[in-house]
Amino acid sequence: MINVIDFIIRTHLAYIVTNGGNSMDYQIRQRVLKIADIFLSDRSTVREVAKKVDCSKSTVHKDLTERLPELNQDLYIEVKKLLEYNKSIRHLRGGEATKRRFLEANKKRNYSA
């Protein structure tokens, strides 16, 4: 009788060999490419993409920074440029969000007075 762990390891190794050494699941590869496409076409943030594809920001970030380079290096370069741009202006976006919250709070105070 084959040990269960040994069976899993053999099955996984056979999967890696038949997939050209790439152990990334087909569904994950499709998700990574979809996320990259949405990210670049909408020029959106990681948070916005995560909401659109219904997964966590951590997953989106990992897909874009770790998994995408294995799949498509040229696409990764474009994604990396947008990630760096978003990082360079995040202090401005944070300031805008604070300003919006402050203005909304003032509106509520003025209406209740």
Order of alpha helices (4+ residues) and beta strands (2+ residues): alpha-alpha-alpha-alpha-alpha-alpha-alpha
